[in-house]
Amino acid sequence: MAEKPPFRTGDALLHKPSGETWVCAWADPETGYLSWLGWPPGEAKISDFELAKAASDDEHRQWLRDLKRSGRRDFSRALRLYGDPDADEVAE
């Protein structure tokens, strides 16, 4: 079984090197990297972040839906990690 992602889509994360708070798009424990929502898109090491505020289950599903509909090239990675928000079950 794959390792559970340390953060979920919609979680507010403190980027320790910059002191900025970013919203998580996805966090992939297999690669050790995550991506944030917003512009410009990019990736950074999971180890550079700590959880500032966890998204509720409803917020998580809504952020996933928004990401899925956004047309971002990496939305499929979030769906692979957390499940499809429009399906009956989403990985928690």
C-alpha positions, 0 to 999 in steps of 0.5 A, spaced: 500 500 500 502 506 498 504 511 503 499 516 505 500 523 503 502 528 509 498 534 506 491 534 503 489 538 497 486 545 500 491 545 507 494 551 508 502 550 509 507 554 512 513 554 507 519 554 512 524 557 508 520 563 505 515 564 511 509 564 506 503 560 507 501 556 501 495 552 499 497 545 497 495 542 491 498 535 492 503 532 496 506 526 493 510 522 499 513 517 493 517 523 490 518 527 496 515 533 493 508 537 493 505 543 489 501 549 491 495 552 488 496 559 485 500 562 480 506 560 478 505 553 479 511 549 481 514 544 486 518 544 492 520 539 497 515 536 502 520 537 508 520 545 507 513 545 509 509 544 516 501 544 516 499 551 518 491 549 518 488 543 515 482 543 510 476 540 513 473 534 509 468 538 505 474 544 503 478 538 501 473 535 496 471 542 494 479 544 492 479 537 489 473 539 484 476 546 483 483 543 481 480 538 477 476 543 473 482 548 472 485 544 467 492 544 470 496 539 467 498 536 474 490 535 476 491 528 475 496 527 480 492 530 486 486 525 483 491 519 484 493 521 491 486 523 494 481 520 489 476 523 485 472 528 489 466 526 484 466 519 486 463 516 492 469 515 496 475 520 497 481 518 500 482 521 507 
